[in-house]
């Protein structure tokens, strides 16, 4: 709609926002009217109309099988549009149109904002299944007529009251019509069933809905005046009522076709099962976070025990055993960092940049002389836990290997960790990780596919076996060693 409005009309951004607000609400008008709606706007030169939005009813057959959005028609071809736009009134004159052997009644409703008519809604009703209307259908049609008058007068939709079509109650979910005093004139079967679940033992018709709803809502203090006002339909608002065994969502829409409130529409929806599932998901999320938190604590305990054992062995002078335990501490610590991050999230996805920075800092702090590792460039992005855990271990092993073998004892150097997920790569669904040092370089004849210590064997196993990626070590152009890790990220999103 934005593109069509900006391309073909002179409407400003505030007018466009109003149209968006209207389109977010007009499913209500379509369902109450049993009719298709098409929003037509006059073009900049005033010679044509462009259709920018379309809505089909959930309560009846459509009168348009084709998508009408983007169609252009000249002025004069549809006289009802011209009259509604020029005179600013609802137009119902004329005989039904025939479309593919289907009679269609066409009406035009001007869309007014701050005294100006922005466009026209064409309301198209399929008359093929017309029969004697029931009380429900008559109430629907009367309410639709009131809403149409409000749109023509600029009183609907309500500014600042945009409602998401995916979560708001719809006409078929439950419908109540109130008079100006808030007394129920009509309640649909679904609405009556919802109130019966709240505990109502009688019919709704003739009852003041506000006080009745407040009496049914479980409270421990004074009557909730805001709930009384909402259920009485005095203002456009939404709320939920939680009974003993059900949750009902309410939405109030005051009817002011001629400026004064003549009544209200109350849409309601039984969301008991939806809220129950949401609570179950929240409970599961909390359980998963707690599991990650406990795993992190257990891993930190294991790391602490290994660290104590390392210090005790160090007192006996067995340097190789102490070095092995120190490596185990770093490996356990890298996994603990991932679980700590997962314990703070609602899903099994983590921002790996934070984990990488903490791994870099941890390896530097646990190095023999306490020297820092270096810095990170680029962005890893968001990764699944299944990728983040082995990748953190890989990064730990590669950094530790560089610290141990790249620089002579007592000599300091630099190690840089790079992450690359650019859009201009030939294969953008891959993560390229590099770890480069400026040390002594690789030994002569070193083969990264077969040579190396336990740490490099772990790296090869994790990268190629678990992550399905590629691992290589090669001499850097300006001296030192460059480790390249190329991982597929088909399931990852940045």
N, C-alpha and C positions, 0 to 999 in steps of 0.2 A: 504494500500500500504506500509506503514512503516513496518509493521510486515513481509510482504512477502519479501521486499528488505533486511531487516536485517537478516532474517532467511535463505535465499537462495543465497545471493550475497555478494560480497566483497566491494560494493560501499560505499563510505564515506558519511558523513552527508551533505557535500556541493553538492555532486552528487544527493543525495536524494532531496535536496531543488530544484535543477534544474528540476528534474522530476516532482515535485509538481508544479513548475511554468509552465512546459509544459502541464500538465494535466489540469491546470486551463484555458489554452488557446485553447486546441485542439478541442473544440466544433466547433470553426471556421473552422478548416481544415476538420472536418467531414461533416459539412453542405455544404461547397464549393465543396467537393468531391462526395457528395451524397453517402457516404460510411461509413461503420463501421470501427472503429480503435481499435486495440488491441496492447498494449505495452508489448513486450517480452524482458526479460532481461536474459543474460546468467548466469547460476548458478556458484557458487564458484569453482566447479571442472571442469567447462567448458564442461560438457557432456550433459547438458540439457538446456532448456529455461523455464522460469516461467512467466506466464502472470500476471501482477500486476495492470493493469487498462484497462478499456474498455469504449468506447463511441459509441453511436448510433446516426445517423443523424436525424435532424428535417426536412430535405428536401427530403427524399426518404425512400424506404422500407429498413428494416434491413436485413442483411445477416446472423445474428446470433440470433436465438431465445433463446438460452441458455446463461447463465452467464459464461463468459470465465475466469473470475478473479480467480487465484489460480491454473489453469491448468499447468501441467508440461508435456513437450514433449522432447524426446531425439533429440540431433543433428542428422541431416541426414534425419529426417522424413519430414521436411519442408525446402527443399533446398534453397528457396528464402531468408529465414532468415539467413542461413549460408553465402550466398554470400554477402548480405547486411552488415552483421557483419564483415566478414573477409576483404572485399574489400572497405567498407565504401562508397558505392554508392547505389543509388536508383535502384531497380531491378524490371523490369516489364515483364521479359520473362515468357514463359509458357502458356499453355492453361487454360481456365477457369476450376475451380473445380465445382463439382456437389454436392450440399448439400440439401438433402430432395427434389430432383427433381428441384432444383433452381440453375442455373448457376451463379457462383461467380467469378469475376476477382480479383486476389490477387496480391498486390504489396507490396514491402518491402522498408521502408524508414529508414535509419540509424539515430539514435539520437546521435548527436555529441556535446561534450562540451570540450572546451579548447584542441581541437585536438584529443580527445579520443572518441571512439564510445562506449556509455554506453549501448545501447540496440537497438532494432529495432521496428518500428511501422509497423504492418501489416494492410494495407488498403484493405478492402474487399467490393467490389461493387456488389450489387444484379443486375444481368443483365436481370432479367425476364421482366422488364418493359421498356427495352431499346427502344428508338424511335429516330427520327431525333431531335437533340437538338435545342433549341431556342437560340436566341442571349443571353438571360440571362444565360442559362445553359452553353453555351460556355465560357462566361466571368467567371462564377463560376469556371469551370474546369481549365481555364488558371491561375486564381488566386490561386487555390489549388496547381497546379504544381509549381508555384513560391514559395509558402509557404513551400512545401515539400523540395524544393532545399535549402531553408534557414535553415530548420531543419537539413538536411543532412550536411550542412556546419557549423552548430553551431551558426547561426545568428538569430535564432528564437527558443524560445521566447526571449523577450527583458528583460535583467536583471533589476530588480527593478521596473518592470511594471506589476506586478501581478494584474489581474482584476477579481473581483468577478463575477462568471457566472450568479448570480441572478440579477445583476444590469447592466451589460454591454450590449450595443446594440448587437443584433444577426444579422446574415446574412438576415434572412427573415424580419427583422424590416425595413431595408433600406440599400441599397448597392450602392456604387459609385466606379468606377475604374477611376483613374487618370493616365495620362502619366507622364514622368519625369519632365515636365514643370508645372504640376499642373492643366492641362486642362482635363476636363471631357471627358472620352472615352465612358463610359456607366453609366447610372443611372437606377436603378430598379424603377418600378412604385411606390412603397412605398416611395422611396427616393424623387422622383419627387413630390409626393403629399405633403411630409413634407416641401419641399422648396416652394411649392405654398402657403402653410399656412403662411410661413414667408413673402410672398409678391411677389415672383417671378412670372412674367407673361409670361415667355417664357420657352422653353425647356432648360435643363441643358447641353446637349451634345454640346461640342465645347466651353463652357465658362470656364474661369479660376476660379476654385471653391473658392480659397482664397479671392480674391477681391470681387467676387460676394457675398460670405457669409458676409464679412465685410460691404458691402453696405446695405444688408438686415437687419443686426443687428442694433437695435436702439442705437445710440451713440450721445453724446452731445459734444464730443471733437474730437481730431484727430483720424484717422483710427487706430483701434486696430491691431498693427502689430503681436501680438502673435496669434490673431484669424486668421489672414491671413496665417501665417505659419502653424498653425494647420490644417486649411481647405485645405491647399496646400499639406499636407501629408509629410512635411519634417522630422518630428520626431514623434515617438510614444507618443501620448498625447490624453487627453480627455478634453472635455469642454461642456458647455451648452450654447445655444443661446436662449435668451428670447425675442420673438417678441411681437407684440401688443396683439395677442390672442393665442399664442402658445409658447411652450418650446421644443426645439429640442436638444437632446443629441448627440454629435459627438465623434467618436473615429477614430483616424488616425493610419494606420499601413503601414509604408514604406515597399516597396518590393525591396529586394536586393538579388536576387537569386544567382548572381555571384559577389557579393561584392559591386557593384555600384547600386545606386537607379535607377530603371527603371520605377518607378511609385509608386502608393500608393493605398491602399484600404481605403475607408471612410465608416464606419458603422454608421448609424444614427437611432435614435428612437424618435418618438413623445411621450414625457413624460408629455404633457400638463395636462391630467387628473390626472396622478399620483402626479404631483406637486400641483395641486389644492386640492387634497385630503389631502396631507401632510400639506398644509397651513391651511386647515379646522381643522385638528387634532391639530396643534399647537395653533390655536385660541381657540379651546375647552379646551386644556390643560391650556392655560393662563387664561381662564375664570374660570376653576375649581380652580386653584391656588388662583385667586383673591377672589373667594367666600370663600375659607378656610381662607384667610387672613382677610377678613371682619368679618367672624364669630368669629375668634380669637379676633379681636379688640372689637367686641360687647360683647363677654364674659368677656374680661378684664374690660370693662366699667361696666358691671353688678357686677363683683367682687369688683371693686373700690367703687361702690355705697353701696354694702352690708357692705364693710369694714367701710365706713363712718357711716352707721347706727349702726354698732356694737359699734363703739367708742362713739356715742351719747347715746346709751342705757347703755354702761358701766358707763357713768357719773351719771346715775340714780341709779346704784347699782343692776340692774336686771341681775345677773350673768348667769342664765339659758338662758335667751333670747340672751345674747351676745354670749354664747357658741354655740347656735344653728346657729346664723348668721356666726360665724367663721367657723363652719363646712360647711355651704353653700358656703363660700368663697373658701374653699379648693376643694370642689366638682366642682365648676365652673372652678377653676384654672386648675384642672387636665384635663378637657375636652379642655380648651384653649391650653394647651401644645400640645395635639394631633393635633389640627387644625393648630397650628403654624408650626409643622413639616410637615404636609401635604401640606401646602402652599409653601414649598420649594422643593417639589418633582414633577416629571412628571407623576406619577401614584398614585393610591390609596393604596400605600403600604409604610410602615414606618419601620425604624430601631428602634425597641422598646427599645433597651438598653439605648439609649439617653433619651427617654421619661421616662423610669424607674428611671434613675439617677436624672432627674429634679424633678420628683414627690417626690423622697426621700428627696431631698434638700428642696423642698417647704414645705413639711409637717414638717420638722425639724425647718425651719425658722418661721413657723406660730404656733409652739407649745407655750404653755403659758410661759415657762421660756427660750425659744429660744434654747433648747438643740438639738444637732444633732441626727439623727435617727440611722445612722450606715453605712453599706456598702452593695454593691451588689456583689454576686458571681455568676458565670455562665453566660450564654448568652441566652437572649430571642430570638434573631434573627429578621428576617423581618416578619412583620405581616400585614394583611389587615386592612384597616381603621375600618371595621365592628367589628374586634376583638380588635384593639388597644384602641378604645374609651371606651368601657365598662371595659376593663382590667385596664386601667389607673384609673378609678373610684374605681374599686375593690381594687387596690393596695393602693390608698389614704385612703380608709375607714379602711382597715386592719392595716395600719401603724398608723393612728390616734387612732384607738382602743387600739393598744399596748401602745402608749404613754400615753393614759389617764388611763389605768387600770393595766398595768403591774408593774408600779413602784410607790411606795409611794410618796407623795408630797415632792419635793426637792431632791429626790434621783435619781441618774443617773444610767442608765444601757445600755446595748447594744442590738440592733435589727439588724438582718441580713436578707437580702432579697436574696433568691437563685432562679436561673432559670436553668432548666435542659432539654436539648434536645439531649441526647446522642444516638448514633447509636446502642449501645448494649442493649438498653431497649427492653423489650418484645414487646412493642407497640411504635415504634419510631415516629409515627404520632401524638404524644401528647406532650403538654408542661406542665411540672411539676413546679409549683411555690410554694416556701415555704417562710414563714415569721416567724422567730423564735426570741424570746426574752429570757433574763435570769432573768425575773422578778419574781413576787410572784406566778404565776401560775393561774390556773382556780379555781373559787370558787367551793366548794364541791357541788356535785349534778348538776353542770352546764351541760345543754344539748345544744350543738351548733345548733341543728336542730330547736329548738323552742325558746330558751332563747336569751337574748341579746338586745341591744339597736337598734335604727333605722338604725345605720350604718351597723350592722351585718345583719339586714333584707334586706338592699339594696344589700349587698354582696351576700347573698344567692339567691336573685332574679336574679341578673345579671349573676352569675356563672352558676346556674342550669337552669334558664329560657332562658336567651339571648345567652349565650355561650355554653350551652349544656354540661357543665362540672360537676365536683364533688367538693364539699367544705367540709372541716372538720377542727375542732379545737381539739387538744389533748395536754396532758401534755408532755413536752419535757423530754427526758431521763435524762438530767443533770440539771433539774429545768427549770422553766419558761413555756412558752406556744409555741406551734408550730401550725401554720396555714398551711394547705395543700390545694392547688388549682390545680386540674388536668383537663386540657382542651384538647379537640380534635382539631387537626390541619390538617384535610384532605386537605384543600385548601391552606395551608401555605407552604412556601419554606424558608429554612434557608439561 
